[in-house]
Amino acid sequence: MRLSAYFLPVLKEVPADAQIASHRLMLRAGMINQCASGLYSWLPLGQRVLSKIEKIVSEEQDKIGCHRVIMPTLQPASLWQESGRYEDYGKEMLRVKDRHDRDLLFGPTNEEVITDVVRQYIKSYRDLPQVLYQITWKFRDEMRPRFGVMRGREFLMKDAYSFDATYEGARATYQRIFESYLRTFDRLGLVAIPVKADSGAIGGDLSHEFQIMAETGESTVYYDASYDNLTPKERTFEHLQTLYAAADEKHDPDNCPVPEDRLKSARGIEVGHIFYFGKKYSEALNVKVSGTDGQHVVPEMGSYGIGVSRLVAAIIEANHDDAGIIWPDAVAPFKVALILAKTGDATCDAIVNDVYEKLQRQGIEVLFDDRDERPGAKFATMDLIGIPHHLIIGNKAIQESQLEYKNRRTGAREMINLSAIDTWIEGMRG
């Protein structure tokens, strides 16, 4: 993509009403535009990051046998009245009427809708277990939307719902999804600490939040220092249950089992929340399947959420500096920033266009800053929007046949001989 033709409305000034780094940087980098309080349009750069996160989340769900569906944004109030949650949910639920005066609501979550689907089609324990999920936009009428997409009213969310014939099966499903979340966040370049949590309006007796450590986190997380040195084999449900981790509302300093010299604390941002709630909804909606002995069984259920749009902000909170965003490779809008530092020179133009074509042929996502701007302005733009790998073509390309490479995260620089550029590009594919 040539930057001269790309829609990237970057801002030089820091927005006055943006309180946290991710909100400031998303506005400055031209990722989002505020439409109304808590409502945002996602512009091309932001949409590219959002779609990459969505793809990773979906792939990890599919790997463990979940099945993707799409459920309606508007839900009939009758389903929520059947479950008993319609009046209890609170003012965050936006209630509307259609032209026939029927009560509807903008779905803040989908336990009732998916349970209704299952009661219509699943009749035998042989059809279980099932985990159905969607990635879709949801709406919650926050009283005080703030912090940009971190706490907006409309948000993109992955929500999954499990159905098992037995308690043991439901717990096994919970553990399988718990571990898949750890792999998901790892692929996103994040370390997530699961902490035991309240179930809130969803209900149930087993629940975990997944917290990302960042200075602007909403709560303080206290955890065993052992979390910092876990091997992949140790990041299992069983092992993590032996390690202490609690958010501030559940942390009791007088009865903490971790010695003071091993107890760490940091601010955390919640990016995922999972629940096991047994038969709360399947009983309320009268779901029955035939069991092994011919008797009817009420399925055991759980629900599992990941804030996809919130993850964009959380990743920025954990990955930025004074110059701008520092994207992990897996979610970067472009992998390589190609910067023409000397404009108007025929030799430089020929070299940069050749490199640009080679990157594109190899399938490397590249943003080519071909604008007639000062080099400093180009460097500042690429630092701001956070592209991980910068390739700079200037005087040395003419004089010494060398290109300059800069790693955005570390700031490390090195020179690459023009004759070795094909090898370098091949390495970028890895």
Residue pairs with C-beta under 8 A, 6 or more apart in sequence:
1 334
1 366
1 367
1 368
2 368
2 370
3 367
3 368
3 369
3 370
3 371
3 381
4 370
4 371
6 44
6 367
7 30
7 43
7 44
8 30
8 43
8 44
8 45
8 381
8 385
9 30
9 33
9 43
10 28
10 29
10 30
10 381
10 384
10 385
11 27
11 28
11 30
12 28
14 24
14 28
15 23
15 24
15 27
15 28
18 24
18 27
18 148
19 146
19 147
20 147
20 148
20 150
20 216
20 313
20 317
21 216
21 316
21 317
21 320
22 147
22 148
22 149
22 150
22 216
22 312
22 313
22 314
22 316
22 317
22 320
23 147
23 148
23 149
23 150
23 313
25 316
25 320
25 324
25 325
25 384
26 32
26 46
26 148
26 149
26 312
26 313
26 316
27 33
27 34
27 148
28 324
28 384
29 45
29 324
29 325
29 384
29 385
29 386
30 43
30 45
30 46
30 385
31 42
31 43
31 45
31 46
31 49
31 312
32 40
32 41
32 42
32 43
32 46
32 148
32 149
33 40
33 41
33 43
34 40
35 41
37 145
37 153
38 142
38 145
38 146
38 151
38 152
38 153
38 154
39 152
39 153
39 154
40 148
40 149
40 152
40 154
42 50
45 333
45 385
46 312
48 333
48 334
49 312
49 327
49 331
49 332
49 333
50 156
50 308
50 309
50 312
52 330
52 331
52 332
52 333
53 188
53 308
53 311
53 312
53 315
53 331
54 135
54 156
54 158
54 308
56 184
56 187
56 188
56 330
56 331
57 135
57 158
57 184
57 306
57 308
58 68
58 135
58 158
60 180
60 181
60 183
60 184
60 187
61 68
61 131
61 133
61 158
61 160
61 180
62 68
63 180
64 131
64 176
64 177
64 180
65 131
66 131
66 132
66 133
66 160
67 130
67 131
67 132
67 133
68 132
68 133
68 134
68 135
69 114
69 117
69 132
69 133
69 134
70 134
70 136
71 107
71 110
71 113
71 114
71 134
71 136
72 107
72 113
73 106
73 107
73 136
73 137
73 138
73 139
74 96
74 104
74 105
74 106
74 107
75 104
75 105
75 106
75 107
75 110
75 112
75 113
76 102
76 103
76 104
77 86
77 95
77 102
77 103
77 104
77 105
78 103
79 112
79 113
79 116
79 285
80 86
80 89
80 105
80 112
82 112
82 284
82 285
83 111
83 112
83 115
83 281
83 284
83 285
84 284
85 112
85 201
86 105
88 201
89 108
89 201
90 201
91 141
91 143
92 108
92 140
92 141
92 142
93 105
93 106
93 108
93 140
93 141
94 105
94 106
94 139
94 140
94 141
95 103
95 104
95 105
96 103
96 104
96 105
96 106
97 103
97 104
98 104
106 138
106 139
107 113
107 138
107 139
108 138
108 139
108 140
109 138
109 159
109 202
109 303
109 305
110 134
110 159
110 161
111 161
111 202
111 281
111 301
111 303
112 281
112 285
114 132
114 161
115 161
115 281
115 282
115 285
115 287
115 301
116 285
117 132
118 130
118 132
118 163
118 282
118 287
118 299
119 282
119 285
119 286
119 287
119 288
122 128
122 130
122 163
122 287
122 289
122 299
123 289
123 290
124 289
124 290
125 165
125 289
125 290
125 291
125 292
125 297
127 289
128 163
128 164
128 165
128 169
128 289
128 299
129 162
129 163
129 164
129 165
129 169
129 170
129 173
130 162
130 163
131 160
131 161
131 162
131 163
131 173
131 177
132 160
132 161
133 158
133 159
133 160
133 161
133 304
134 158
134 159
135 156
135 157
135 158
135 308
136 156
136 157
136 159
137 154
137 155
137 156
137 157
138 154
138 155
138 156
138 157
138 159
139 153
139 154
140 153
140 155
141 153
142 151
142 152
142 153
145 151
145 152
145 153
147 313
148 313
149 155
149 309
149 310
149 312
149 313
150 269
150 310
150 313
150 314
152 309
155 307
155 308
155 309
155 310
156 307
156 308
156 309
157 305
157 306
157 307
157 308
157 309
158 305
158 306
158 308
159 303
159 304
159 305
160 177
160 303
160 304
160 305
161 301
161 302
161 303
161 304
162 170
162 173
162 174
162 177
162 301
162 302
162 303
162 304
163 282
163 299
163 300
163 301
164 170
164 172
164 173
164 299
164 300
164 301
165 289
165 291
165 297
165 299
165 300
166 300
167 278
167 300
169 300
170 276
170 278
170 300
170 301
170 302
171 206
171 276
173 302
174 206
174 237
174 274
174 276
174 302
175 237
175 238
177 274
177 302
177 304
178 194
178 208
178 237
178 274
179 235
179 236
179 237
181 192
181 194
181 210
181 272
181 274
181 304
181 306
182 192
182 194
182 210
182 235
184 306
185 191
185 192
185 210
185 212
185 271
185 272
187 330
188 311
188 315
188 328
188 330
188 331
189 315
189 319
189 328
189 329
189 330
189 331
190 212
190 271
190 314
190 315
190 318
190 328
191 212
191 213
192 210
192 211
192 212
192 271
192 272
193 210
193 211
193 213
193 221
193 223
193 227
193 245
193 268
194 208
194 209
194 210
194 211
194 240
194 245
195 208
195 209
195 211
195 221
195 223
195 245
195 246
195 247
195 250
195 268
196 207
196 208
196 245
196 246
196 250
197 207
197 208
197 209
197 247
197 250
197 273
198 207
199 205
199 207
199 275
199 277
202 275
202 277
202 303
203 275
203 277
203 280
204 275
204 276
204 277
204 278
204 280
204 302
205 276
205 277
205 278
206 275
206 276
206 277
207 273
207 274
207 275
207 276
208 273
208 274
209 247
209 270
209 272
209 273
210 270
210 271
210 272
210 273
210 274
211 217
211 219
211 221
211 247
211 268
211 269
211 270
211 271
212 268
212 269
212 271
212 314
212 317
212 318
213 221
213 266
213 267
213 268
213 269
213 318
214 267
214 268
214 269
214 314
214 317
214 318
215 267
215 317
216 267
216 269
216 317
217 266
217 267
217 268
217 269
217 317
218 267
218 268
218 269
218 270
219 247
219 248
219 249
219 267
219 268
219 270
220 247
220 248
220 251
220 265
220 266
220 267
220 268
221 245
221 246
221 247
221 248
221 265
221 266
221 267
221 268
222 244
222 245
222 246
222 247
222 248
222 251
222 256
222 258
222 263
222 264
222 265
223 243
223 244
223 245
223 246
223 263
223 264
223 265
223 266
224 243
224 244
224 245
224 258
224 262
224 263
224 264
225 262
225 263
225 264
226 243
226 262
227 243
227 245
227 264
228 264
230 239
244 256
244 257
244 258
244 263
247 268
256 263
269 310
269 313
269 314
269 317
270 307
271 306
271 307
271 310
271 311
271 314
272 304
272 305
272 306
272 307
273 304
273 305
274 302
274 303
274 304
274 305
275 302
275 303
275 304
276 300
276 301
276 302
277 301
277 302
277 303
278 300
278 301
279 298
279 299
279 300
279 301
280 301
281 287
281 301
282 298
282 299
282 300
282 301
283 298
287 298
287 299
288 296
288 297
288 298
289 296
289 297
289 299
290 296
290 297
291 297
307 314
315 327
315 328
315 331
316 325
316 386
319 325
319 326
319 327
319 328
319 386
319 409
320 326
320 386
323 380
323 383
323 384
324 383
324 384
324 385
324 386
325 384
325 385
325 386
326 386
326 388
326 408
326 409
327 333
327 386
327 387
327 388
327 408
328 388
329 335
329 388
332 365
332 386
332 387
332 388
333 365
333 367
333 385
333 386
333 387
334 365
334 366
334 367
334 387
335 364
335 365
335 366
335 387
335 388
335 389
335 428
336 359
336 364
336 365
336 366
336 367
336 387
336 389
336 390
336 391
336 428
337 366
337 367
337 369
337 382
337 387
337 389
337 390
337 391
338 352
338 355
338 356
338 359
338 366
338 367
338 368
338 369
338 391
338 393
339 369
339 375
339 378
339 379
339 382
339 390
339 391
339 392
339 393
340 348
340 349
340 352
340 368
340 369
340 370
340 378
340 393
340 394
341 375
341 378
341 392
341 393
341 394
341 395
342 348
342 375
342 393
342 394
342 395
342 397
342 398
343 372
345 398
347 397
347 398
348 393
348 394
348 397
348 398
351 393
351 397
351 403
351 418
352 368
352 370
352 393
352 397
355 391
355 393
355 403
355 421
355 425
356 366
356 368
358 421
358 422
358 425
359 366
359 425
359 428
360 366
362 425
362 426
362 428
362 429
363 429
364 425
364 428
364 429
367 382
367 387
369 378
369 381
369 382
371 378
375 394
379 390
382 390
382 408
383 408
386 408
387 408
388 407
388 408
388 409
389 405
389 406
389 407
389 408
389 428
390 405
390 406
390 407
390 408
391 403
391 404
391 405
391 416
392 403
392 404
392 405
392 406
393 403
393 404
394 404
396 402
396 403
396 404
396 415
397 403
397 418
401 417
401 418
401 419
402 415
402 416
402 417
402 418
403 415
403 416
403 418
403 421
404 413
404 414
404 415
404 416
405 413
405 414
405 415
405 416
405 424
406 412
406 413
407 413
416 424
